Amino acid sequence: ADTHDSEPRRLTWQTFAFLTMASLVSIAQLPAAAEYGLGATTLYLLPALLFLIPVGLVAAELAMMHSGGVFDWVNAGLGERMGFQAIWLQWIQSVALYPSLLSFAAASLAYAIGRTDLVSNGVYTGVVVLVVFWAATLIALRGLSVMARISSLGVLIGTLIPAAVLIGLMVFWLAAGKPAQVSLQPAAIVPPFAGISSIVLIVSNFIAFGGLEVSAVHMRDMRRPVTDYLKAITVAVVMSLLIYIPGTVAIAVAVPAKQIDLNAGAAQAFALLTTGLGFGWLGPILSALLLIGALAGSLSWVAGPSRGLLNVGQLGYLPR
């Protein structure tokens, strides 16, 4: 469905930055690199330098010439067929993303309600995935303004606040003299190379930084498309690094490497840190907030690629 409301130019750069963060930043990505402890810093900086920042610079340059997102960008340089293929690949990527993102939501909800045994329950996970996905779809159908407001609020409540609290809890934990599960010596910033598994992890971190361009399809709804887009993606890139690097180290500090669950790692860290610091009641609340963050991410991925396909369909590139 078209998420383009009748009122033009209504997105501020701050709202657009939140939309971009919703598709780019997810706490669900943190546990995968946490077993490397402080070495996760290097595992994030390499993809940031080789992928995230170049993509941001290219997107910014293209945005100064074309404001229609991925299809318009590729179409201008390589033709209509390649433009269609680019937006199709972006959409099909989002289809593959939902199970992992929403499995994280299901695991977080299980910790929030005190039923950690449900983390490995396939039926429970499937139900949560479907409910959150359809909730995101129905919200996106309400139009861009509604979607943008809810997604922005979801990023704030479900990603930025939990990430800030997670990092803060780690600081208090270490300041209280409690033990870290990993070495925090400067030498540990260089992760051990374990062959193909290390290469796979670095590649997965490249994927973690994917999504910067997803919200570009909404550029035409911005009040000042070029200047506002540049500001928005700059903020999104900086925030992604500020969340991914210290957030991953926080999970590594709290959870033994062998016990980190790829879906529930952040919820595990909340439970251990809050209990160890004497306010265990906060852990379930923080885990519940992660569900809101997953919904915000789903909203951005539902609305962006789908609208891109709608736009190319209206131009006659899809079967009627």
N, C-alpha and C positions, 0 to 999 in steps of 0.2 A: 504494500500500500504506500501511497505517497505520503511522506512525512513532511512535505513542504507546505507550511501554512500560508495563508493569504498575505500576512503582514511581512513585508520585505525587510532585510537588513536589521534583524532584531537580536542577533547574538553578539554579546560583548566578548572581548578577547579573554576575559577571565573565565566566562562560561565555556568558551571554546577550549581553553587550556584544561579545564576539568574534563571535557569530553575526550580530549586527546590523552590525558592521564588515565582515563577509564579504559581505553583500548591498549595503552602502553604498559601501565604499571599494575601488577597484581601480586599481592602477598603470597598467592598460591605458588609463585615461582621460587620463593626463598628456600624451602627445605632441600631442593635438589642439590644446591651447592653448599649447604650448611655443613656437610660432613668434612669439608676441606677447611673449616674454621677460618682463620685470618687469611688463608690462601684464596678464599672466595673473592677477596678484593681484586686480585690479579685476574681471576676468571671472569669478573664483570668488566674490568677496565679494558681488557683486550677487545671484547665485542663492542664496547662503547666507542673505542678509538677506531676500530676497523669497520664498524657497521652503523651504530646508532648515530654518531656525529656526522659521518658522510651522508647518510640518508636524510638527516635533518637539513644539512646544507643544500643537498639536491632538491629536496621538497621546497625549501625556502626560495631557491632560485626559480624553480618551475612555477611556484605560486605567484611570483612577480609578473609572469607572462600569461598564465592560464589559471582561472579560478574554479575549474570544474572538477578537480580531483584527479584520480589516477587515470580514468578513461581519457579525459581531455589532454593530460600530460603525454601519455603514450601515443595517442592519436596524432598529436601535433608533430611528433618526431618520427614515428614508425608506421603511421597509417591506422585506418579504422579497424582492420582485422586484429592487429596486435593490441590496439586499445581495448577491444572487446575481450580478448584473451586475458589481458591484465586484470580487468575488473572481475572477470569470471574466476580467475585464480584467487583473487582476494576474497571473493565470496565463499569459494569452496574451502579455503583455509579456515574461515570462521566456522564452517560446519565441523571441521575436525577439532577445533579448539574447545567447543562446548563441553564435551565429556570430561576433559581434564579440569577445566575451570570450575565446572559445577560439581564434580566429585569432591573438590576442595570445599565447596560450599556445604555439601552434605556432611563431610567430616567435621567441619567447624560447628555445624548445628548439633551434631551428635555430642560433641564436647560441651556445648552450651546447655544442653538438657541433661547432662550427666549420664549419657548412655554411650560410653566410648566403645562398647561392644558392637554398635551399629556401624562403625567405620568400615568394617570388613563385610557388611551385609549388602549383597548385590541388589536385592529387591528394594531396600530402603534407599540406597544410593540412586537407583533408577527413578524412583518416585520423586525424590528431591530434584534431580536433574530436570525431569519433565515439568515439574511445577514451576521452578525458577525460570526455565526457558520460556514457557508459555506466559508467565507473568511479564517477562521482558518484552515478548512479542506484543502482547496486548497493550502495554504501556507505549511502545513505539508506534502503534497504530493510532494513538491519540494525537499525534502530530509532533513536530520538531520542538516546539516551545515546551510542551509538557515533558517530553523525553529529556530535553536538555536540563530542565530544572531538577528532575528526579535523579538523573545520572550525576549531575554536579553535586547534589546533596549526598548521594550515595558514595561518591568518591571521598568526600570530606569525612562522612561518618564511618564508612566501611573500609577505607584504605588509609587516608592520611592520619586520622586519630589513632587507630590501632597500631600503625607503624611507629608513630611518635611515642606512644605508650610502651611498645615493645622495646624500642631503643632506650627509653628512659628507665625501664625496669632493669635492663642490662647494666646501665650505669650505676643505679642504686645497688644492684646485686654485687658488682665488683667493688664499689666503694665500701660496702659492708664487710668486705673481706671474705666473701663466700667464694668457693672454688669454681673455676671455669672448666668446662669439659674438654677444652682444646687449649693448645699453647697460644699465648698472646705475645710471644717474643717477636721482635721485628723480623727475624729470619723466617718465621712461619708465613710471611706474606707471599713467599714463593711456594706454590703448591707442589706436592710430589707428583711426578709424572708416572702414571700407572698404565702406560700404553694406550690402547684403543679406547679404554673407558674414560680416560682423561680427555681425549679428543671428542668423544661423544658429549661429554659434559660441557665443553666449550661451545660446541655446536648448539646444544640446548640453551645456552645462555644467549647465543645469537637470536634464537627464537624468542627468548624472553623480552628482547628489545624490539620485536616486531610489532607493528601496529601504529607507528607514528603517523603514517599517511592515511589511516582509515577514516579519520574525521574530516579529511580534506574535501570530501564531497559536500560538506556543509559550508564551505567557504563563501558561497554566494549569499548566504544568509547573514554574513557578518556585516557590521556597520562600516568598517574600513578593511576590506578583505586582505590586502597585501600587508599593511603594517601590523594589523591585529594578528594575522596568522604567524608572522615572524615572532612576535612577542609570546604568543601562546605556545608554540613548539619549543621555544627557548626555555620557558618555565617548565614544560613537560619533561624535557631532557634532563634538566638539573634535578628536578624532583625525583625522577626515576633512579638516578644514581644515589641520591640521598636516602632513598628508601631501600633499594636493593642491597647496597654494600653493608651499611651498619645493621640493617634488619636481618640479613643472613648471618652475620657474625653473632647477633643476639641469640638466634636460635641455636647456633653452634655452642655458645657459652652455656646455655641452659640444658640442652638435650644431648645425651651421649650419642655419638655418631652412629652406633649400631642400632639405636632405638628410634632414629628419626623416621617418621612416616611421611612419605612424599605428599600425601593429601592433608594430613593432620599436623604437620610439623609446627606450624605457627600456633595452633591451639595447644599442642603439647608444651611449647615454650611458655605460653601464657599461664597454663596450669602450674608448671614447676616454679616459675619465677614468682607468681603471686602467692602461692602456698609457702614458698621458702621465705618470703619477705613478710609473711604474717597477715596477708589480706586475700586469702584464697577465694573469697566471695566475688572478687573482681574478674577472675579468670573466665568463668562462664559468660559474663557480660561482654568481655572483649571478643570471645569466640563468636558470640551471636552477631557482633558488629561485622565480622568477616563475611557473613552471609549477605549483608547489605552491600558490601564492596563487590562481591561476586555478581550480584544483580546489576550493579552499575556497569561493571565490565561487560556483562552480557548485553545490556542495553546499547552500549556503544557499538558492539560488534554486530548486533541485530540490525540496527538502524543504518550504519554506514555502508557496508557492502550491499545491503538490500536496496538502499536508495540508489546506489551506483548502478545496479542492474536495472532498476526501474527507469533511470535516465536513459540508458542505452536502449532499453526496450521501447521507450517513447520515440527514439530516433529510428526505430525499425530494425534493430539488430536481433530481436528475439521473435520466435514464432508467435503469431497472433492466435 
